[in-house]
């Protein structure tokens, strides 16, 4: 089973430091990850993302290879992107 959206269950993972949701069909990840205030490492490779914004301020590493990104905020550009 593949994720298609950033599910509500992810909101409850407030103490998570590392999250890999690669190889799914997620199209949008706006706002859901803000609730994960301790998240430092996020891998969303090989999805169908077309925009990326509102990431948690604690994030230090982001990997979004193999997506369809068209809109990226300045906050995202300031991260170490692989």
C-alpha atoms as a printed R data frame, in Angstrom:
   type eleno elety resid chain resno      x      y       z
1  ATOM     1    CA   UNK     A     1  0.000  0.000   0.000
2  ATOM     2    CA   UNK     A     2  1.322  3.440  -0.926
3  ATOM     3    CA   UNK     A     3  0.705  6.780   0.734
4  ATOM     4    CA   UNK     A     4 -1.037  9.303  -1.476
5  ATOM     5    CA   UNK     A     5 -1.244 12.162   1.033
6  ATOM     6    CA   UNK     A     6  0.465 13.168   4.258
7  ATOM     7    CA   UNK     A     7 -2.043 11.327   6.464
8  ATOM     8    CA   UNK     A     8 -3.493 12.712   9.694
9  ATOM     9    CA   UNK     A     9 -1.779  9.936  11.640
10 ATOM    10    CA   UNK     A    10  1.530 11.668  10.942
11 ATOM    11    CA   UNK     A    11  0.310 14.615  13.038
12 ATOM    12    CA   UNK     A    12  0.611 12.474  16.167
13 ATOM    13    CA   UNK     A    13  4.304 11.697  15.560
14 ATOM    14    CA   UNK     A    14  5.503 14.810  17.371
15 ATOM    15    CA   UNK     A    15  8.716 13.244  18.731
16 ATOM    16    CA   UNK     A    16  9.898 11.817  15.432
17 ATOM    17    CA   UNK     A    17 13.439 12.822  14.345
18 ATOM    18    CA   UNK     A    18 13.763 10.940  11.045
19 ATOM    19    CA   UNK     A    19 11.029 10.131   8.534
20 ATOM    20    CA   UNK     A    20 11.319  8.389   5.174
21 ATOM    21    CA   UNK     A    21  8.192  8.268   3.064
22 ATOM    22    CA   UNK     A    22  9.975  7.576  -0.206
23 ATOM    23    CA   UNK     A    23  8.508  5.537  -3.059
24 ATOM    24    CA   UNK     A    24  4.885  6.533  -2.616
25 ATOM    25    CA   UNK     A    25  2.484  8.632  -4.670
26 ATOM    26    CA   UNK     A    26  2.283 11.706  -2.421
27 ATOM    27    CA   UNK     A    27  1.432 14.788  -4.462
28 ATOM    28    CA   UNK     A    28  1.399 17.437  -1.757
29 ATOM    29    CA   UNK     A    29  3.121 17.925   1.586
30 ATOM    30    CA   UNK     A    30  2.079 21.337   2.828
31 ATOM    31    CA   UNK     A    31  1.548 21.924   6.513
32 ATOM    32    CA   UNK     A    32  1.243 18.366   7.807
33 ATOM    33    CA   UNK     A    33  4.900 18.148   8.753
34 ATOM    34    CA   UNK     A    34  4.707 21.388  10.769
35 ATOM    35    CA   UNK     A    35  3.255 19.396  13.646
36 ATOM    36    CA   UNK     A    36  6.446 17.324  13.809
37 ATOM    37    CA   UNK     A    37  8.454 19.941  15.701
38 ATOM    38    CA   UNK     A    38 11.473 17.673  16.305
39 ATOM    39    CA   UNK     A    39 11.798 16.342  12.766
40 ATOM    40    CA   UNK     A    40 15.371 16.794  11.520
41 ATOM    41    CA   UNK     A    41 15.634 14.437   8.535
42 ATOM    42    CA   UNK     A    42 12.911 14.024   5.915
43 ATOM    43    CA   UNK     A    43 13.182 11.835   2.820
44 ATOM    44    CA   UNK     A    44 10.383 12.078   0.256
45 ATOM    45    CA   UNK     A    45 12.186 10.703  -2.791
46 ATOM    46    CA   UNK     A    46 10.243  9.094  -5.640
47 ATOM    47    CA   UNK     A    47  6.823 10.569  -5.013
48 ATOM    48    CA   UNK     A    48  4.695 12.867  -7.166
49 ATOM    49    CA   UNK     A    49  5.283 16.097  -5.265
50 ATOM    50    CA   UNK     A    50  4.595 19.244  -7.262
51 ATOM    51    CA   UNK     A    51  5.003 21.768  -4.444
52 ATOM    52    CA   UNK     A    52  6.784 21.916  -1.133
53 ATOM    53    CA   UNK     A    53  6.238 24.451   1.647
54 ATOM    54    CA   UNK     A    54  5.642 24.886   5.379
55 ATOM    55    CA   UNK     A    55  8.270 22.465   6.586
56 ATOM    56    CA   UNK     A    56  9.090 22.265  10.304
57 ATOM    57    CA   UNK     A    57 11.738 24.790  11.378
58 ATOM    58    CA   UNK     A    58 13.739 21.999  13.063
59 ATOM    59    CA   UNK     A    59 14.396 20.316   9.691
60 ATOM    60    CA   UNK     A    60 18.094 20.081   8.805
61 ATOM    61    CA   UNK     A    61 18.038 17.625   5.892
62 ATOM    62    CA   UNK     A    62 15.575 17.161   3.054
63 ATOM    63    CA   UNK     A    63 15.732 14.755   0.131
64 ATOM    64    CA   UNK     A    64 13.147 15.110  -2.638
65 ATOM    65    CA   UNK     A    65 14.785 13.387  -5.606
66 ATOM    66    CA   UNK     A    66 12.594 12.062  -8.419
67 ATOM    67    CA   UNK     A    67  9.542 14.281  -7.949
68 ATOM    68    CA   UNK     A    68  7.660 16.812 -10.087
69 ATOM    69    CA   UNK     A    69  8.459 19.901  -8.037
70 ATOM    70    CA   UNK     A    70  7.314 23.183  -9.572
71 ATOM    71    CA   UNK     A    71  6.896 25.376  -6.485
72 ATOM    72    CA   UNK     A    72  9.469 25.556  -3.695
73 ATOM    73    CA   UNK     A    73  9.555 28.203  -0.971
74 ATOM    74    CA   UNK     A    74 12.650 30.087   0.183
75 ATOM    75    CA   UNK     A    75 12.518 28.175   3.477
76 ATOM    76    CA   UNK     A    76 13.016 24.920   1.578
77 ATOM    77    CA   UNK     A    77 15.866 26.353  -0.469
78 ATOM    78    CA   UNK     A    78 17.760 27.232   2.703
79 ATOM    79    CA   UNK     A    79 17.969 23.558   3.728
80 ATOM    80    CA   UNK     A    80 20.638 21.070   2.771
81 ATOM    81    CA   UNK     A    81 18.891 19.480  -0.198
82 ATOM    82    CA   UNK     A    82 20.133 16.228  -1.695
